[in-house]
Amino acid sequence: MSEVPVAGAGDFLPPSRHPALRALDVCTALLNALGTLLIVGVMLVINVDVIGRAAFGKPLAGVPEMVSMSIVAIVFLQVAHSLRLGGLTRAEILLDRLPERARAGLEALYCLVGAGFCVVLFNGLLPLFERAWARNLFVGAIGDFTAPIWPVRLVMLVGTAALGLQFLVRAARAVLVAAGSRGLSLPAEAS
């Protein structure tokens, strides 16, 4: 198995080396891989629908519902990985002109605000998931195609939690750089 990348071209922070943080990175990479597989699945479903419609006059039932739910799931599965690699959109033209410590300080603030937004988002999504689970809500038309909503809502919760954790880890790395340290080298065992 190949090594999980620790930083992308857009990341100026040093990588985290603590085993727990590396485990979070692996989990984030796995979520990203699931999102990629879902993209392939969506492409296959769309192609089967188009071929079925054009060649046989029989479209695949539920394609619009599957695609719309999959797009939401893909975003939530892959956004934490984008953050981990430093790939989320930001005003680089301003940040690149700042000294490294000031840039890291702004990055820490940005990440703490992002983690706060993840808490708000998680708290907003949780009742939606609970209601979809308890009431067995679905999309589609009865007799044609139906699919439960709760799996996508669960993916949204997991993706939000992963994003929030990545924001917190990134904030800690940025605080260390802003304070003059160059890496997040927490002890592997707490004393």
C-alpha positions, 0 to 999 in steps of 0.5 A, spaced: 500 500 500 502 506 498 504 512 503 498 517 504 500 524 502 501 528 508 501 535 504 499 538 497 502 543 493 498 548 497 500 546 504 505 550 507 504 547 514 509 541 516 506 535 516 503 532 523 507 526 525 503 523 531 500 516 530 493 518 532 494 524 527 496 519 521 490 515 523 486 521 522 489 522 515 488 515 513 481 515 515 480 521 511 484 518 505 479 512 505 473 517 505 476 520 499 477 514 496 470 512 497 468 519 494 472 517 488 469 510 487 462 513 488 464 518 482 465 512 478 459 509 480 455 515 478 458 515 471 456 508 470 449 509 472 449 515 467 452 511 462 447 505 463 441 510 463 443 513 456 444 507 453 438 504 455 434 510 453 437 511 446 438 503 444 432 500 448 427 506 449 428 504 457 431 508 461 434 506 468 429 508 474 431 513 479 437 515 476 436 523 477 435 521 485 441 517 485 445 522 482 443 528 486 444 524 492 451 521 490 453 528 488 452 531 496 455 524 498 461 525 494 462 532 496 462 530 504 466 524 503 472 528 499 472 535 502 476 533 509 481 530 504 482 537 500 483 541 507 488 536 509 492 537 503 491 544 503 487 545 497 481 549 499 480 555 496 483 561 499 486 568 498 493 566 496 495 573 493 494 576 500 497 570 504 503 569 500 505 576 501 505 575 509 511 573 513 510 565 515 508 566 522 503 571 520 500 567 515 500 561 520 496 565 525 491 567 520 491 560 518 490 558 525 484 563 525 481 560 519 481 553 521 478 555 528 472 558 524 472 552 520 471 548 525 466 552 529 462 552 522 463 544 522 460 544 529 454 548 527 453 544 521 453 537 525 448 540 530 444 542 524 444 535 520 444 531 526 436 532 527 435 531 519 439 524 520 435 522 526 428 524 522 430 520 516 432 514 520 426 514 524 421 515 519 424 511 514 424 517 509 425 516 502 426 519 495 423 517 488 416 515 486 413 509 490 412 503 484 417 506 480 424 507 484 425 509 492 431 510 496 432 511 503 435 518 505 438 516 511 445 513 508 446 520 505 445 524 511 449 519 515 455 520 510 454 528 511 455 527 518 461 523 518 464 528 512 462 534 517 466 530 523 472 528 519 472 536 516 472 538 523 477 534 526 482 536 520 480 543 521 482 542 528 489 539 527 490 544 521 489 549 527 494 546 531 499 545 526 498 553 524 499 555 531 505 551 532 508 555 526 506 561 528 509 560 535 516 559 532 515 551 532 516 547 525 512 541 527 507 537 530 511 532 534 506 530 540 509 525 544 506 518 542 504 516 549 501 521 554 504 521 561 
